[in-house]
């Protein structure tokens, strides 16, 4: 009679080792997928950061433009009123003497 205990043990160890290798491969695939997801999230976060910085700069520019308009609009209105008033006045003075 041949003693197969050693062969059985080796076969059992190979089977367990194969199962562990399969589980490790599955985990590696999962980690790889998570790594890709993290890379994608990082890229999206950087895009959001860039877009936010651009929006902040845009709002600063709009605020500056608003301040400029609020400063020059009354001056332009006064200038237009004086110009139209003098134009009207000179036109009526000409009518008076002709």
VEXRODREN-175526 format. One record per residue: residue in three letters; x, y, z of N, C-alpha, C in turn. Coordinates in pm, whole numbers, padded with zeros to 5 digits, always signed. Layout:
REM residues N
ALAXYZXYZXYZ
...
REM end
This chain:
REM residues 98
UNK+00084-00116+00000+00000+00000+00000+00090+00124+00000
UNK+00051+00225-00085+00130+00347-00099+00070+00452-00009
UNK+00160+00522+00058+00116+00632+00147+00096+00757+00063
UNK-00029+00803+00048-00062+00921-00034-00085+01046+00051
UNK-00058+01034+00178-00084+01147+00267-00004+01270+00227
UNK+00123+01252+00194+00206+01366+00155+00154+01430+00026
UNK+00115+01346-00071+00060+01399-00196-00073+01470-00173
UNK-00154+01412-00087-00282+01477-00056-00260+01614+00009
UNK-00164+01617+00099-00133+01745+00166-00084+01848+00064
UNK+00003+01806-00027+00053+01898-00129-00060+01945-00221
UNK-00146+01854-00260-00260+01891-00344-00351+01991-00272
UNK-00375+01966-00144-00458+02055-00064-00392+02194-00053
UNK-00262+02199-00030-00189+02325-00019-00191+02401-00152
UNK-00177+02329-00264-00184+02393-00395-00322+02451-00421
UNK-00424+02377-00377-00561+02425-00395-00583+02552-00312
UNK-00540+02553-00187-00554+02669-00100-00475+02787-00156
UNK-00352+02758-00202-00268+02862-00259-00333+02921-00385
UNK-00394+02837-00466-00466+02885-00585-00583+02974-00547
UNK-00656+02935-00441-00769+03016-00394-00720+03153-00344
UNK-00610+03151-00269-00556+03276-00218-00506+03365-00333
UNK-00442+03305-00431-00394+03381-00547-00511+03444-00621
UNK-00620+03369-00635-00739+03422-00701-00798+03539-00623
UNK-00803+03526-00491-00855+03635-00407-00764+03757-00414
UNK-00634+03736-00415-00539+03848-00424-00556+03919-00559
UNK-00572+03843-00666-00593+03905-00798-00720+03989-00800
UNK-00825+03936-00737-00952+04011-00729-00931+04141-00652
UNK-00858+04133-00541-00831+04254-00463-00746+04354-00541
UNK-00649+04303-00616-00565+04392-00696-00646+04464-00802
UNK-00739+04394-00864-00826+04457-00964-00911+04565-00896
UNK-00963+04534-00778-01043+04632-00704-00962+04755-00668
UNK-00839+04732-00623-00753+04845-00589-00718+04928-00712
UNK-00696+04860-00823-00667+04931-00947-00785+05019-00988
UNK-00907+04964-00975-01027+05042-01007-01040+05162-00914
UNK-01012+05140-00785-01019+05250-00689-00913+05356-00720
UNK-00796+05311-00762-00690+05405-00799-00732+05492-00916
UNK-00796+05431-01016-00845+05508-01131-00953+05607-01086
UNK-01041+05562-00999-01147+05650-00951-01089+05768-00873
UNK-00987+05741-00793-00921+05849-00718-00854+05947-00814
UNK-00789+05895-00918-00726+05982-01017-00830+06070-01088
UNK-00942+06010-01124-01048+06086-01189-01104+06193-01096
UNK-01125+06157-00969-01176+06254-00872-01077+06368-00851
UNK-00948+06334-00850-00846+06438-00835-00849+06534-00953
UNK-00863+06480-01073-00870+06565-01192-00993+06655-01188
UNK-01105+06600-01147-01228+06679-01136-01212+06789-01032
UNK-01150+06755-00919-01129+06854-00813-01039+06967-00863
UNK-00936+06933-00939-00848+07037-00994-00923+07125-01093
UNK-01011+07066-01173-01091+07146-01266-01183+07241-01190
UNK-01243+07192-01083-01330+07277-01001-01250+07392-00940
UNK-01129+07361-00894-01044+07464-00836-01012+07572-00940
UNK-00977+07530-01060-00945+07625-01167-01067+07709-01203
UNK-01182+07644-01217-01305+07716-01252-01344+07815-01142
UNK-01326+07774-01017-01359+07863-00905-01268+07985-00906
UNK-01139+07964-00930-01046+08077-00937-01084+08171-01050
UNK-01125+08116-01165-01167+08200-01276-01293+08278-01241
UNK-01387+08214-01172-01509+08284-01132-01479+08396-01034
UNK-01390+08371-00940-01353+08475-00844-01292+08594-00917
UNK-01203+08568-01012-01142+08676-01089-01247+08750-01171
UNK-01341+08676-01229-01448+08739-01307-01533+08830-01219
UNK-01568+08784-01100-01648+08866-01009-01571+08990-00965
UNK-01440+08978-00946-01359+09095-00912-01362+09196-01025
UNK-01350+09146-01149-01354+09236-01265-01489+09304-01278
UNK-01596+09228-01255-01731+09285-01263-01750+09391-01155
UNK-01698+09364-01037-01710+09460-00927-01635+09589-00963
UNK-01517+09576-01023-01441+09694-01064-01515+09772-01171
UNK-01573+09698-01266-01650+09763-01372-01771+09834-01314
UNK-01837+09773-01219-01953+09834-01155-01913+09964-01086
UNK-01800+09961-01015-01754+10082-00947-01721+10191-01048
UNK-01663+10151-01160-01630+10247-01265-01757+10311-01321
UNK-01857+10229-01347-01985+10279-01401-02052+10371-01300
UNK-02052+10331-01173-02115+10414-01071-02042+10548-01056
UNK-01914+10552-01085-01839+10677-01074-01860+10765-01197
UNK-01853+10705-01317-01859+10784-01439-02000+10810-01491
UNK-02098+10732-01452-02234+10752-01502-02290+10890-01463
UNK-02278+10933-01338-02328+11068-01305-02253+11178-01382
UNK-02123+11160-01397-02046+11259-01473-02093+11266-01617
UNK-02117+11150-01676-02165+11146-01814-02303+11209-01824
UNK-02388+11186-01724-02523+11244-01726-02515+11396-01717
UNK-02428+11446-01628-02413+11591-01615-02358+11650-01745
UNK-02258+11585-01801-02201+11633-01927-02306+11635-02038
UNK-02385+11530-02048-02489+11524-02151-02593+11633-02129
UNK-02628+11657-02003-02728+11761-01974-02674+11899-02010
UNK-02550+11925-01973-02491+12055-02005-02476+12072-02154
UNK-02435+11969-02222-02415+11976-02367-02548+12000-02439
UNK-02650+11923-02398-02780+11942-02464-02839+12078-02427
UNK-02814+12123-02304-02865+12255-02263-02799+12366-02341
UNK-02668+12358-02358-02599+12464-02434-02639+12458-02581
UNK-02659+12339-02632-02701+12326-02771-02840+12387-02789
UNK-02928+12357-02698-03064+12413-02705-03061+12564-02690
UNK-02978+12611-02597-02969+12754-02572-02913+12828-02695
UNK-02806+12774-02753-02748+12842-02870-02847+12839-02988
UNK-02921+12734-03002-03021+12725-03110-03131+12830-03089
UNK-03178+12847-02968-03283+12944-02939-03231+13086-02948
UNK-03106+13110-02913-03050+13245-02926-03041+13282-03072
UNK-03003+13188-03155-02997+13215-03300-03136+13250-03353
UNK-03236+13180-03303-03374+13209-03348-03416+13348-03306
UNK-03372+13390-03189-03411+13521-03139-03355+13634-03227
UNK-03237+13618-03280-03174+13723-03357-03193+13709-03508
UNK-03262+13608-03550-03285+13596-03693-03428+13618-03729
REM end
